[in-house]
Amino acid sequence: MKGLELAEEYFRSCWMPLAAERFHSVCARAAAGLAGPGSECFGFDDMLSRDHDWGPGFCLWLTDEDHRELGAALQQAYDDLPSPFRGFPPRRASPGEEWRVGVMRTSAFFMRFTGLARPPATLHEWLRIPEHSLAACTNGKVFSDPLGEFTRWREALQAHYPPDVRLRKIAALCITLAQTGQYNFTRLMKRGERFAAEYSVMKFCVDAIALVFLLNRRYAPFYKWMHRAVRDLPILGASLHEQVACLVKSAGTDERAGLMERIAGQLIGELQRQSLTDSSSSFLMDHAPSVQSRITDPQLRQQLSAA
């Protein structure tokens, strides 16, 4: 059983009857679900995942007022829920990670990931939030949200970056992908700089995956799950997943350079298909100015030029 499925069954079988009897008013207001940094929240958990921060558990997200009035009582009731459940042992939290499940404020949950007490409102606020944090607070599943506050906040983030922020990130990745994979890798190999060459390959892979997430208007997760997650994206996902796997296994300089050129060509093709570039160049660096020119905010466009 996957952790997300276990969490929902635990919530519906153990919590809902208890809450209906003892906390009826809160049932009409509290959101419940599971989201956050855990592998189970992305659906990537397996047998290895079960040694820590995995097991019966879910989140109850409350308004600030409801948390002040009933947070402690609800947490005590949550702690008293039966465990083990369905043959699975109690959830064992890593030190400092106890917050991942249980009773919490909606505002505190999103503050942890975004640093804001509200959804981001400016381009610079969006740019300051790590992308993997946005992935973590918009993954998983909301089981119930009668009040709708948690869902409204979550949907504001799930709508993805404002167009100018997305364009800025795409343009920046065009530059780094060209530098690492299309230019520096073969030069570094000729110089015998194996460490730098290997780094350039991995940096190219990470940035190619990041660009595909942006082309799909999705947030890239923590590095541990990037390659696994890209496979499921409809635009270039399966193809890039396979080619990156080949790239990290390959040892030949020419073969690796060829793979990176092939990936670059596919990325350029998608940039053109989405009308993000007017350039016909095969070098990703040449597409950055074209993408950048589509940014409407003067300050953001200037900042990328100065980078």
Secondary structure, DSSP 4 states (H G I P E B T S, - for coil): --HHHHHHHHIIIIIHHHHHHH-HHHHTT-EEEE-SSSHHHHT---GGGGGSS-SS--EEEE-HHHHHHHHHHHHHHHHTS--SBTTBPPP-PPTT-GGGSEEEEHHHHHHHHHS-SSS--SHHHHHHS-HHHHHHTS-SEEEE-SS-HHHHHHHHHHT---HHHHHHHHHHHHHHHIIIIIIIHHHHHHHT-HHHHHHHHHHHHHHHHHHHHHHTT-----HHHHHHHHTT-TTTHHHHHHHHHHHHH---HHHHHHHHHHHHHHHHHHHHHTT------SSGGGGHHHHHTT---HHHHHHHHH-
